[in-house]
Amino acid sequence: MTHISEREYELPNAVIGDLLKTALEDKSVISLGPGEPDFDLPAPLVEYIKEIAGDVNHYSPVGGRRDLKEAIVKKLKRENKIETNPDNVIVTSGSQEALLMATACSLDVSEQVIIPNPSFLGYLPTFELFNAFPIALELKEEDNWNINPDELKKLVDRKKTKAILINTPANPTGNVLSKKLLEEIADVAIDNDLYIFSDEAYEQLTYGKKHHSIASLNGLKNHAVTFQTFSKGYAMCGFRLGYAVGPSPLIKAMEKIHVYTTVSAPTISQKLGVKALSMKKEYTTNMVKEYDRRRKFLVKGLNQLGLETINPNGAFYTFSNIKHLADDSFKFSFDMLRKAKVAVVPGREFGRYGEGYIRCSYATDYKNIEEALRRMDKFISKIQK
Ligand SMILES: Cc1ncc(COP(=O)(O)O)c(C=O)c1O
């Protein structure tokens, strides 16, 4: 019989996969599930692919092409106020690969990493894959989904904790951490000599609140590892291009194991990355404008349906309270999928403190959001009776 490892067996199944598969197969379903931009690749990048197609069949250097790393260093200075150099940058196949390698290189078996809960469903399995020990830091609706620094301090075990993970703007809550809060988190990391893994996948997608990179703060040179990506801001998910910037010993260690993961991010993607960083900002700002229009409409609509929803300042998600309607967010989401033909993601998918909520994505057409709200209205009216 084929043997499946204990490690694999213990990993949670992402229910989101089943849900979105059903949503894709049934054309009558409107999906508010997507975790990726619905926009086309920006036109200059489409043109550039044609130009370079004949010259991208070779491996790129392990850890990334020099020209891309140099462009990333300039971008980090310009947009994130992070001063660094190409040796402190590693280019990866999406930022998810960077997080996986950073975990492999910084956390020994049973060492602890504190992660916000609810948070992106990719975190927990990544840490568990390496037998590190994730500790949940509860985020609360009444704190606007912010990290509570006092709660964070209580979770630090000076012998076992190695890292704190933060995500701003956040998936699934859309929350953007303020500079003051980042400073408080930075103090905890410095006082306890911890890494901070800062996932900034949605850094470009903010609405009226500025994104700050924790690595730009004083004293974090040896602590902060910043993860960024081309997936969201440039609608380049399928090109699998991300990177990490951090302390050079850790980045060197990640380069060492890159040989055993993907060797290098695709050469075509890396060349496109250089081009993307040289483009006018308007390609991203136009997407942000459209997301913002949908965000306002969706947040208003959900609140009108009685699903309390905090106005998110970033990413492309809303996170709504359904506690008055259901105890089980999975059951609620599957019922709504079946009966109202609207797909949303159950909050428990993002951790136990996500129970009682649903995530809706507005990375879909405005008209779809209008129709989804109409259907949700009918569905909710029926279950309230
Ligand atoms: C918070 C967060 N971090 C990281 C990722 C992974 O992005 P990438 O495409 O760069 O691997 C995602 C993808 O949805 C995400 O939501």
The ligand as an SDF file (V2000), in Angstrom:
LIG
                    3D

 16 16  0  0  0  0  0  0  0  0999 V2000
   -1.3110   37.1580    3.2550 C   0  0  0  0  0  0  0  0  0  0  0  0
   -0.7110   36.4150    2.1120 C   0  0  0  0  0  0  0  0  0  0  0  0
    0.6090   36.1850    2.1090 N   0  0  0  0  0  0  0  0  0  0  0  0
    1.1890   35.5110    1.1210 C   0  0  0  0  0  0  0  0  0  0  0  0
    0.4630   35.0250    0.0580 C   0  0  0  0  0  0  0  0  0  0  0  0
    1.1850   34.2410   -1.0030 C   0  0  0  0  0  0  0  0  0  0  0  0
    1.4370   35.0220   -2.1060 O   0  0  0  0  0  0  0  0  0  0  0  0
    2.4400   34.5890   -3.2610 P   0  0  0  0  0  0  0  0  0  0  0  0
    1.6330   34.5440   -4.4970 O   0  0  0  0  0  0  0  0  0  0  0  0
    3.4840   35.6730   -3.2870 O   0  0  0  0  0  0  0  0  0  0  0  0
    3.0350   33.2790   -2.8900 O   0  0  0  0  0  0  0  0  0  0  0  0
   -0.9150   35.2480    0.0030 C   0  0  0  0  0  0  0  0  0  0  0  0
   -1.7200   34.7190   -1.1110 C   0  0  0  0  0  0  0  0  0  0  0  0
   -2.9240   34.7870   -1.1460 O   0  0  0  0  0  0  0  0  0  0  0  0
   -1.5200   35.9640    1.0640 C   0  0  0  0  0  0  0  0  0  0  0  0
   -2.8460   36.1980    1.0920 O   0  0  0  0  0  0  0  0  0  0  0  0
  1  2  1  0
  2  3  1  0
  2 15  2  0
  3  4  2  0
  4  5  1  0
  5  6  1  0
  5 12  2  0
  6  7  1  0
  7  8  1  0
  8  9  2  0
  8 10  1  0
  8 11  1  0
 12 13  1  0
 12 15  1  0
 13 14  2  0
 15 16  1  0
M  END
$$$$
